[in-house]
Amino acid sequence: MTTNAEKLQTLQLRDFRLFGERANRLGLNFALCGTSGEILVLCETEEFKSNSQILSYCGLKLIHSMSHNRHFEENRIIGRVVFDGSYPVGAVLVHLPENTDKYFCDFVGELLDSFHREFEAKCKSEQHIDAISEELSQVYEELVLLHKLGVNMKLTEAEANFLQMAADSLTEVVPVEGIAVLLRRTIEGRDKLVLTAGLGLIDLDDDSSEILFERLRKELTSGREALLDSEVDSPFRYHWPPGINNIIAVPFLGTGSRKDDDERNLIGMMVAVNRRGKADFDSPDVKLFNSIANSCAVFVENGKLFMDIKELFIGSLRALTSSIDAKDQYTRGHSERVAFISKWLAERLDGEYKMSPEQIHTVYLAGLLHDIGKIGIGETVLCKEQKLTNEEYDIIKSHPAVGAGILEQIKQMRNIIPGVLCHHERLDGKGYPQGLKGENIPLIGRIVAVADTFDAMTSKRTYRDAMSLDKALSLIKEAAGTQLDEKIVDTFINSDIYTLWKAIADGFVKSEEDDFAQYGAAAVGVLVK
């Protein structure tokens, strides 16, 4: 994890220097004192110099006070502790010239307070983006795994091969020393647990398997989702063979019920020992193990799980986009509409622009995720009704790069990133974030740009009402060749716009695009080949 000092070194020092330069223009000296007393930034005027030792002393005195309020110190120094959450990362200090009146001192104090509020807001935004990136990566890995299971469920594959593939894939996401899949079989008239798949260091004979199975049943009867045991925080609850530091066992629950209504229909279990990379199995591990176990159980019984996993994909895609659109009530549904329009366009392009089904899936996903970078933008800026300041507009303009950064850590997203990064580029080079021109803008970015522009025009925003269809089409035509790609605009204008318009108005339900609600699962398939 990055320390506060490292964060200052990499992300914030430039902002402190810029503030110091503004302070210099007011005839003030500015310094940033680190938590160890070191002067990290010092911006001085030509009129007078500051004593570094005094600055360090004042900074440490402020930091040790842990105060969220500014202090006026000796030697004409006004200072304020800078916090990243609950922890101080330094102190900002302003050295005033001689004979400074009280009103100007108060003004400087207000400037420091304002700077600190902005700093805290940026820190929270960065932390939020980091959390979203980590969560997105975890969701992606789980989606890949579940999709892989779903794809293989459609094949005529031996049960043992499928279960082995599930175990192998699971250990790529949750590394363990050993994993085993046991199914309950009737052999010579007797119920018996049979080792069907597994790998690594795990030793289960008939007796120990039966003991583990009964312990799992006991845990389920007590209302737990799995058997979890370790000696990390307390002694083992059960006795285990030597070499087991922690263990998880999850059930394979069959459909229907057994004769005894109080007894779970346990058809098998998945067990793993000694979690790697963590001290113990945790709640997300339990959920993922249970998801895989449930998938395997249904495959073993009937092979009917594929449609459930398909619905999971759709729900996951919508959950990701709703987290973006929910930040602004005026743009709810925008991401899904842009995805729909992008797909509509990509399907109709021909000639050198003609796209394969896989490329169309990629365009759809880029449209769906094009605004994901707005997760890191505060509602005060995103939903502001008045005209944005230059600084606020720069924040808005950062969202394509932020979105690309969020997706960048997932290598399978590399074909989607150009659509996210470049959907605000313009053919005349006046777009952002890179100022690309003409065909230097990736085709996927040019497609999403048309879809995004059209939906923005025809949606109500905080600062204006929605445009009519005819007005939006007129402006789209005018933008061809300067802002938007002419061929894509021509394809859009010459398509059945009124069918598209009706499909959007009906929420993609009462239209000839009835399968759109199911399209997400097919599109995600391009990521998990």
C-alpha positions as a printed NumPy array, in Angstrom:
array([[  0.   ,   0.   ,   0.   ],
       [  1.276,   3.494,  -0.815],
       [  2.293,   5.564,   2.206],
       [  1.178,   9.153,   2.769],
       [  4.688,  10.389,   2.03 ],
       [  4.749,   8.447,  -1.242],
       [  1.373,   9.861,  -2.198],
       [  2.69 ,  13.38 ,  -1.64 ],
       [  5.78 ,  12.61 ,  -3.689],
       [  3.883,  11.236,  -6.633],
       [  0.529,  12.983,  -6.719],
       [  0.266,  16.123,  -4.621],
       [  3.609,  17.959,  -4.649],
       [  2.786,  19.687,  -7.92 ],
       [ -0.409,  21.122,  -6.407],
       [  1.515,  22.368,  -3.378],
       [  4.095,  24.083,  -5.602],
       [  1.373,  25.74 ,  -7.665],
       [ -0.248,  27.031,  -4.473],
       [  3.15 ,  28.274,  -3.308],
       [  3.648,  30.187,  -6.554],
       [  0.264,  31.863,  -6.094],
       [  1.252,  32.752,  -2.529],
       [  4.469,  34.312,  -3.842],
       [  2.467,  36.595,  -6.117],
       [  0.781,  37.927,  -2.978],
       [  4.181,  38.651,  -1.426],
       [  4.094,  35.571,   0.832],
       [  6.539,  32.737,   1.392],
       [  5.103,  29.219,   1.346],
       [  6.409,  25.918,   2.7  ],
       [  5.201,  22.33 ,   3.015],
       [  6.595,  20.551,   6.069],
       [  6.545,  16.728,   6.098],
       [  5.549,  14.628,   9.079],
       [  9.215,  14.163,  10.01 ],
       [  9.959,  17.886,   9.904],
       [ 11.579,  17.913,   6.463],
       [ 10.726,  20.866,   4.193],
       [  9.298,  19.229,   1.074],
       [  8.348,  22.43 ,  -0.767],
       [  9.674,  25.964,  -0.247],
       [  8.519,  28.867,  -2.419],
       [ 10.032,  32.227,  -1.438],
       [  9.622,  35.774,  -2.742],
       [ 12.539,  38.039,  -3.597],
       [ 11.536,  40.464,  -0.835],
       [ 12.45 ,  38.29 ,   2.162],
       [ 13.641,  34.788,   3.062],
       [ 12.328,  32.237,   5.562],
       [ 14.298,  30.29 ,   8.119],
       [ 13.93 ,  26.573,   7.353],
       [ 14.543,  25.57 ,  10.955],
       [ 11.755,  27.838,  12.188],
       [  9.442,  26.534,   9.479],
       [ 10.262,  22.951,  10.45 ],
       [  9.668,  23.724,  14.136],
       [  6.262,  25.307,  13.425],
       [  5.278,  22.49 ,  11.086],
       [  6.105,  19.759,  13.6  ],
       [  4.316,  21.676,  16.361],
       [  1.176,  21.797,  14.207],
       [  1.42 ,  18.146,  13.159],
       [  1.866,  16.936,  16.731],
       [ -1.217,  18.901,  17.77 ],
       [ -3.303,  16.794,  15.285],
       [ -5.608,  19.804,  15.025],
       [ -8.029,  20.216,  12.131],
       [ -8.041,  23.998,  12.741],
       [ -5.403,  26.494,  11.607],
       [ -3.   ,  28.033,  14.107],
       [ -1.202,  31.347,  14.196],
       [  2.401,  30.827,  15.317],
       [  5.248,  33.131,  16.215],
       [  7.477,  34.737,  13.595],
       [  4.546,  35.782,  11.382],
       [  3.745,  32.215,  10.313],
       [  0.254,  30.915,   9.654],
       [  0.008,  27.165,   9.368],
       [ -2.446,  24.338,   8.908],
       [ -2.168,  20.581,   9.208],
       [ -3.002,  18.735,   5.983],
       [ -4.906,  15.488,   6.469],
       [ -5.439,  12.512,   4.191],
       [ -8.511,  11.087,   5.877],
       [ -7.691,  10.8  ,   9.59 ],
       [ -3.922,  10.945,   9.221],
       [ -1.728,  14.058,   8.866],
       [  0.574,  14.067,   5.848],
       [  2.222,  17.396,   6.564],
       [  1.68 ,  21.042,   7.41 ],
       [  1.319,  23.975,   5.023],
       [  2.93 ,  27.178,   6.271],
       [  2.711,  30.768,   5.045],
       [  5.358,  33.262,   6.191],
       [  3.998,  36.832,   6.169],
       [  6.005,  40.007,   5.611],
       [  6.439,  42.475,   8.463],
       [  3.624,  44.826,   9.446],
       [  0.907,  42.545,   8.021],
       [ -2.502,  43.579,   9.355],
       [ -5.002,  41.218,  11.023],
       [ -7.462,  41.243,   8.121],
       [ -4.839,  40.011,   5.694],
       [ -3.85 ,  37.292,   8.19 ],
       [ -7.46 ,  36.146,   8.297],
       [ -7.555,  36.147,   4.506],
       [ -4.446,  33.948,   4.343],
       [ -5.98 ,  31.588,   6.877],
       [ -9.088,  31.235,   4.717],
       [ -6.873,  30.478,   1.705],
       [ -5.199,  27.662,   3.616],
       [ -8.558,  26.277,   4.718],
       [ -9.793,  26.327,   1.121],
       [ -6.629,  24.621,  -0.114],
       [ -6.985,  21.902,   2.534],
       [-10.601,  21.21 ,   1.599],
       [ -9.573,  20.792,  -2.027],
       [ -6.677,  18.513,  -1.008],
       [ -8.948,  16.281,   1.087],
       [-11.476,  16.071,  -1.752],
       [ -8.75 ,  14.963,  -4.167],
       [ -7.475,  12.355,  -1.711],
       [-10.982,  10.934,  -1.293],
       [-11.452,  10.849,  -5.059],
       [ -8.144,   9.005,  -5.544],
       [ -9.008,   6.509,  -2.815],
       [-12.434,   5.966,  -4.389],
       [-10.869,   5.328,  -7.786],
       [ -8.388,   2.854,  -6.258],
       [-11.226,   1.021,  -4.535],
       [-13.296,   0.926,  -7.739],
       [-10.29 ,  -0.353,  -9.712],
       [ -9.657,  -3.132,  -7.21 ],
       [-13.318,  -4.059,  -7.072],
       [-13.603,  -4.034, -10.854],
       [-10.58 ,  -6.32 , -11.154],
       [-12.054,  -8.763,  -8.642],
       [-15.457,  -8.703, -10.351],
       [-13.761,  -9.233, -13.7  ],
       [-11.817, -12.271, -12.471],
       [-14.96 , -13.787, -11.007],
       [-16.933, -13.065, -14.191],
       [-14.223, -14.721, -16.271],
       [-14.364, -17.787, -14.06 ],
       [-18.15 , -18.013, -14.027],
       [-18.351, -17.37 , -17.765],
       [-15.76 , -20.082, -18.371],
       [-17.895, -22.517, -16.41 ],
       [-20.976, -21.432, -18.324],
       [-19.309, -21.911, -21.719],
       [-18.097, -25.388, -20.806],
       [-21.536, -26.323, -19.503],
       [-22.821, -26.036, -23.049],
       [-20.359, -28.666, -24.244],
       [-20.735, -32.417, -24.036],
       [-17.953, -32.894, -21.565],
       [-17.166, -35.59 , -19.044],
       [-18.158, -34.738, -15.486],
       [-14.629, -35.284, -14.142],
       [-13.144, -33.002, -16.825],
       [-15.586, -30.219, -16.008],
       [-14.996, -30.469, -12.257],
       [-11.224, -30.545, -12.745],
       [-11.431, -27.462, -14.949],
       [-13.493, -25.729, -12.237],
       [-10.928, -26.595,  -9.556],
       [ -7.989, -25.506, -11.72 ],
       [ -9.647, -22.204, -12.621],
       [-10.706, -21.463,  -9.049],
       [ -7.164, -21.861,  -7.765],
       [ -5.995, -19.27 , -10.304],
       [ -8.227, -16.722,  -8.542],
       [ -7.87 , -18.065,  -4.979],
       [ -4.46 , -19.744,  -4.648],
       [ -4.352, -22.658,  -2.197],
       [ -2.021, -25.546,  -1.381],
       [ -4.654, -28.146,  -2.179],
       [ -8.232, -28.467,  -3.437],
       [-10.536, -31.445,  -3.891],
       [-14.03 , -32.102,  -5.224],
       [-15.917, -35.025,  -3.694],
       [-19.291, -36.299,  -4.874],
       [-21.635, -38.618,  -3.028],
       [-22.172, -41.807,  -4.982],
       [-24.   , -45.041,  -4.286],
       [-21.495, -47.855,  -4.644],
       [-22.642, -51.417,  -3.991],
       [-25.695, -50.127,  -2.198],
       [-23.723, -47.817,   0.092],
       [-23.436, -44.002,   0.017],
       [-19.81 , -43.044,  -0.38 ],
       [-17.865, -39.868,  -1.074],
       [-15.749, -40.204,  -4.201],
       [-12.796, -37.966,  -5.022],
       [-13.668, -36.716,  -8.496],
       [-11.23 , -33.849,  -9.092],
       [ -8.464, -31.987,  -7.326],
       [ -4.868, -30.862,  -7.271],
       [ -2.109, -29.886,  -4.888],
       [ -1.292, -31.169,  -1.418],
       [ -4.478, -32.584,   0.029],
       [ -4.965, -36.036,   1.506],
       [ -8.501, -37.314,   2.137],
       [ -9.17 , -40.987,   2.732],
       [-12.655, -42.459,   3.124],
       [-12.876, -41.913,   6.87 ],
       [-11.559, -38.347,   6.923],
       [-13.83 , -37.44 ,   3.992],
       [-16.894, -38.693,   5.847],
       [-15.88 , -36.83 ,   9.017],
       [-15.395, -33.609,   7.033],
       [-18.725, -34.114,   5.265],
       [-20.582, -34.444,   8.577],
       [-18.843, -31.377,   9.978],
       [-19.944, -29.407,   6.909],
       [-23.504, -30.638,   7.373],
       [-23.363, -29.482,  11.007],
       [-22.195, -26.018,   9.964],
       [-24.999, -25.713,   7.395],
       [-27.58 , -26.793,   9.959],
       [-26.288, -23.987,  12.202],
       [-27.077, -21.471,   9.459],
       [-23.569, -21.   ,   8.058],
       [-22.743, -21.005,   4.349],
       [-19.569, -23.044,   4.663],
       [-17.186, -24.737,   7.037],
       [-14.321, -22.381,   7.867],
       [-11.661, -23.228,  10.427],
       [ -8.187, -21.91 ,  11.174],
       [ -5.861, -21.115,  14.024],
       [ -5.188, -17.522,  12.964],
       [ -7.269, -15.653,  15.548],
       [ -8.206, -18.529,  17.852],
       [ -7.569, -22.27 ,  18.241],
       [ -9.105, -24.724,  15.766],
       [-12.72 , -25.634,  16.486],
       [-12.108, -29.103,  15.07 ],
       [ -9.135, -31.441,  15.11 ],
       [ -7.336, -31.603,  11.741],
       [ -4.378, -33.604,  10.459],
       [ -0.9  , -32.023,  10.77 ],
       [ -0.01 , -29.473,   8.091],
       [ -3.46 , -27.863,   7.827],
       [ -3.308, -24.195,   8.814],
       [ -6.756, -23.232,   7.506],
       [ -9.52 , -25.033,   5.67 ],
       [-12.708, -24.261,   3.761],
       [-15.424, -26.688,   2.706],
       [-18.511, -25.673,   0.718],
       [-21.504, -27.825,  -0.208],
       [-22.787, -29.101,  -3.508],
       [-26.52 , -28.664,  -2.972],
       [-28.777, -30.636,  -5.233],
       [-32.065, -29.39 ,  -6.59 ],
       [-35.17 , -30.512,  -4.761],
       [-35.187, -31.866,  -1.215],
       [-34.58 , -35.148,   0.48 ],
       [-37.199, -37.181,   2.313],
       [-36.27 , -35.494,   5.568],
       [-37.232, -31.832,   5.108],
       [-34.745, -30.785,   7.782],
       [-31.818, -32.29 ,   5.869],
       [-30.036, -30.444,   3.091],
       [-29.772, -32.279,  -0.217],
       [-25.976, -32.535,  -0.1  ],
       [-24.635, -34.243,  -3.211],
       [-20.989, -33.447,  -2.555],
       [-18.555, -30.78 ,  -1.479],
       [-15.503, -28.786,  -2.477],
       [-12.695, -28.495,   0.084],
       [ -9.475, -26.474,  -0.001],
       [ -6.632, -26.095,   2.486],
       [ -3.999, -23.471,   3.298],
       [ -4.899, -20.194,   1.579],
       [ -1.906, -18.579,  -0.123],
       [ -1.406, -14.817,  -0.189],
       [ -3.612, -14.301,   2.89 ],
       [ -3.55 , -15.551,   6.456],
       [ -6.98 , -17.158,   6.094],
       [ -9.988, -17.622,   3.832],
       [-12.278, -14.58 ,   4.02 ],
       [-15.871, -13.694,   3.185],
       [-15.265, -12.994,  -0.55 ],
       [-13.539, -16.37 ,  -0.792],
       [-16.55 , -18.067,   0.78 ],
       [-18.89 , -16.372,  -1.677],
       [-16.753, -17.319,  -4.665],
       [-16.288, -20.917,  -3.495],
       [-20.042, -21.198,  -2.975],
       [-20.705, -19.764,  -6.437],
       [-18.412, -22.307,  -8.057],
       [-19.753, -25.153,  -5.92 ],
       [-23.317, -24.229,  -6.835],
       [-22.367, -24.168, -10.518],
       [-20.708, -27.552, -10.285],
       [-23.626, -29.036,  -8.372],
       [-26.157, -28.038, -10.977],
       [-23.869, -29.253, -13.765],
       [-23.553, -32.608, -12.041],
       [-27.319, -32.933, -11.677],
       [-28.83 , -31.388, -14.766],
       [-26.405, -29.028, -16.581],
       [-29.014, -26.268, -16.377],
       [-26.918, -23.462, -14.936],
       [-25.901, -21.642, -18.134],
       [-28.921, -19.36 , -18.291],
       [-28.445, -18.389, -14.628],
       [-24.824, -17.422, -15.283],
       [-25.944, -15.479, -18.377],
       [-28.298, -13.483, -16.164],
       [-25.44 , -12.934, -13.714],
       [-23.357, -11.372, -16.476],
       [-26.158,  -9.046, -17.446],
       [-26.778,  -8.026, -13.852],
       [-23.065,  -7.431, -13.277],
       [-22.742,  -5.263, -16.395],
       [-25.742,  -3.199, -15.402],
       [-24.461,  -2.873, -11.841],
       [-21.195,  -1.421, -13.146],
       [-22.915,   1.102, -15.396],
       [-25.569,   2.047, -12.841],
       [-22.8  ,   2.988, -10.396],
       [-21.744,   5.579, -12.979],
       [-25.157,   6.885, -14.018],
       [-26.517,   6.995, -10.464],
       [-24.18 ,   9.891,  -9.658],
       [-26.335,  12.204, -11.802],
       [-30.109,  11.775, -11.996],
       [-30.171,  13.563, -15.343],
       [-27.915,  11.002, -17.038],
       [-29.36 ,   7.77 , -15.663],
       [-29.51 ,   5.19 , -18.405],
       [-26.985,   7.161, -20.485],
       [-24.344,   4.415, -20.514],
       [-26.779,   1.721, -21.626],
       [-28.19 ,   3.991, -24.342],
       [-24.721,   4.841, -25.638],
       [-23.886,   1.117, -25.692],
       [-27.084,   0.42 , -27.654],
       [-26.466,   3.227, -30.163],
       [-22.794,   2.239, -30.548],
       [-23.834,  -1.352, -31.277],
       [-26.489,  -0.077, -33.705],
       [-23.86 ,   1.93 , -35.597],
       [-21.193,  -0.789, -35.584],
       [-23.632,  -3.321, -37.079],
       [-24.4  ,  -0.991, -39.995],
       [-20.936,   0.192, -41.016],
       [-19.611,  -1.233, -44.27 ],
       [-16.612,  -1.036, -46.567],
       [-13.334,  -0.325, -44.774],
       [-15.304,   0.306, -41.558],
       [-17.14 ,  -3.047, -41.619],
       [-16.869,  -4.846, -38.294],
       [-16.867,  -8.496, -37.265],
       [-19.305,  -9.728, -34.58 ],
       [-16.426,  -9.755, -32.081],
       [-15.557,  -6.128, -32.886],
       [-19.213,  -5.154, -32.499],
       [-19.216,  -6.733, -29.039],
       [-16.131,  -4.671, -28.196],
       [-17.795,  -1.466, -29.399],
       [-20.84 ,  -2.249, -27.258],
       [-18.705,  -2.735, -24.135],
       [-16.773,   0.471, -24.843],
       [-20.07 ,   2.345, -25.083],
       [-21.266,   0.752, -21.87 ],
       [-18.113,   1.708, -19.957],
       [-17.205,   4.965, -21.735],
       [-18.033,   7.163, -18.716],
       [-16.644,   4.92 , -15.987],
       [-14.049,   7.595, -15.188],
       [-16.83 ,   9.818, -13.841],
       [-16.881,   7.613, -10.749],
       [-13.986,   9.705,  -9.502],
       [-15.715,  13.07 , -10.037],
       [-17.676,  14.606,  -7.174],
       [-21.38 ,  15.376,  -7.526],
       [-20.76 ,  19.072,  -6.822],
       [-18.926,  19.318, -10.13 ],
       [-20.752,  16.616, -12.088],
       [-24.236,  17.943, -11.283],
       [-23.449,  21.676, -11.157],
       [-26.201,  23.735, -12.779],
       [-24.147,  26.913, -13.201],
       [-21.343,  27.35 , -15.718],
       [-18.255,  25.345, -14.789],
       [-15.04 ,  27.136, -13.912],
       [-11.931,  26.313, -15.932],
       [-10.67 ,  24.147, -13.069],
       [-13.996,  22.292, -12.836],
       [-14.076,  21.772, -16.602],
       [-10.547,  20.322, -16.423],
       [-11.837,  17.864, -13.817],
       [-14.689,  16.817, -16.13 ],
       [-12.234,  16.484, -19.025],
       [-10.132,  14.059, -16.996],
       [-12.776,  11.309, -17.023],
       [-11.706,   9.557, -20.278],
       [ -8.128,   9.182, -18.995],
       [ -9.323,   8.147, -15.524],
       [-11.664,   5.575, -17.073],
       [ -8.885,   4.179, -19.251],
       [ -6.687,   3.967, -16.152],
       [ -9.324,   2.   , -14.262],
       [ -9.61 ,  -0.56 , -17.081],
       [ -5.899,  -0.62 , -17.9  ],
       [ -4.984,  -3.14 , -15.219],
       [ -7.206,  -5.74 , -16.896],
       [ -5.247,  -6.887, -19.949],
       [ -8.329,  -8.352, -21.645],
       [ -9.862,  -4.841, -21.707],
       [ -7.15 ,  -3.473, -24.008],
       [ -9.445,  -3.398, -27.067],
       [-12.102,  -1.487, -25.112],
       [ -9.786,   1.187, -23.697],
       [ -9.441,   3.203, -26.97 ],
       [-13.221,   3.724, -27.018],
       [-13.206,   4.892, -23.394],
       [-10.123,   7.085, -23.818],
       [-10.987,   8.671, -27.172],
       [-14.76 ,   9.264, -27.145],
       [-14.208,  13.025, -26.655],
       [-11.536,  13.411, -29.338],
       [-12.507,  15.474, -32.411],
       [-11.57 ,  15.055, -36.054],
       [-10.21 ,  18.631, -36.136],
       [ -7.843,  17.91 , -33.228],
       [ -9.674,  20.136, -30.738],
       [-10.871,  17.281, -28.537],
       [ -9.398,  15.754, -25.419],
       [ -7.526,  14.206, -23.658],
       [ -4.837,  13.781, -26.356],
       [ -5.944,  16.193, -29.084],
       [ -5.853,  13.429, -31.717],
       [ -6.801,  14.304, -35.287],
       [ -8.629,  12.512, -38.096],
       [ -7.872,   8.823, -38.519],
       [ -5.398,   8.976, -35.645],
       [ -8.513,   8.653, -33.495],
       [ -9.299,   4.92 , -33.175],
       [-12.439,   3.834, -35.036],
       [-14.036,   2.561, -31.84 ],
       [-13.581,   6.032, -30.296],
       [-15.172,   7.709, -33.326],
       [-18.182,   5.382, -33.116],
       [-18.761,   5.937, -29.404],
       [-18.317,   9.694, -29.946],
       [-21.315,   9.792, -32.324],
       [-23.436,   7.681, -29.969],
       [-22.439,   9.751, -26.929],
       [-23.067,  13.057, -28.727],
       [-26.511,  12.   , -29.929],
       [-27.644,  10.741, -26.535],
       [-26.27 ,  13.829, -24.795],
       [-28.256,  16.047, -27.177],
       [-31.497,  14.133, -26.751],
       [-31.256,  13.815, -22.953],
       [-32.289,  16.38 , -20.367],
       [-29.37 ,  17.888, -18.516],
       [-29.069,  20.157, -15.482],
       [-28.308,  23.123, -17.732],
       [-30.806,  22.539, -20.589],
       [-33.819,  20.532, -21.769],
       [-33.54 ,  17.607, -24.147],
       [-33.379,  18.461, -27.857],
       [-35.912,  17.151, -30.318],
       [-34.869,  14.332, -32.622],
       [-34.842,  16.598, -35.687],
       [-32.759,  19.251, -33.928],
       [-30.237,  16.659, -32.723],
       [-29.92 ,  15.115, -36.207],
       [-29.374,  18.571, -37.696],
       [-26.557,  19.32 , -35.261],
       [-25.024,  15.861, -35.801],
       [-24.875,  16.601, -39.539],
       [-23.242,  19.973, -38.899],
       [-20.593,  18.313, -36.708],
       [-19.608,  15.826, -39.447],
       [-16.072,  16.412, -40.662],
       [-15.043,  18.665, -37.774],
       [-16.12 ,  17.003, -34.561],
       [-17.471,  13.677, -35.837],
       [-16.467,  11.15 , -38.505],
       [-18.429,  11.824, -41.728],
       [-18.854,   8.159, -42.732],
       [-20.139,   7.198, -39.287],
       [-22.511,  10.168, -39.261],
       [-23.787,   9.235, -42.747],
       [-24.342,   5.646, -41.616],
       [-26.203,   6.914, -38.562],
       [-28.388,   9.407, -40.465],
       [-29.227,   6.884, -43.19 ],
       [-30.151,   4.113, -40.774],
       [-33.706,   3.605, -39.555],
       [-33.447,   6.419, -37.019],
       [-37.094,   6.234, -36.012],
       [-36.813,   2.545, -35.139],
       [-33.741,   3.393, -33.066],
       [-35.586,   6.292, -31.432],
       [-38.558,   4.069, -30.572],
       [-36.283,   1.342, -29.172],
       [-34.632,   3.895, -26.857],
       [-37.995,   5.328, -25.799],
       [-39.297,   1.825, -25.038],
       [-36.232,   0.982, -22.984],
       [-35.174,  -1.699, -25.54 ],
       [-38.158,  -3.842, -24.532],
       [-41.021,  -3.259, -26.962],
       [-38.904,  -3.121, -30.089],
       [-37.348,  -5.35 , -32.703],
       [-34.23 ,  -5.214, -30.508],
       [-35.923,  -7.362, -27.863],
       [-32.771,  -9.429, -27.407],
       [-30.744,  -6.426, -26.262],
       [-31.411,  -7.208, -22.613],
       [-29.612, -10.529, -23.213],
       [-26.819,  -9.033, -25.319],
       [-24.419,  -8.358, -22.437],
       [-23.555, -12.013, -21.87 ],
       [-22.589, -12.504, -25.517],
       [-20.537,  -9.302, -25.509],
       [-18.609, -10.279, -22.386],
       [-17.582, -13.403, -24.262],
       [-14.993, -11.389, -26.226],
       [-13.115, -10.783, -22.96 ],
       [-12.839, -14.354, -21.789],
       [-11.627, -16.294, -24.784]])
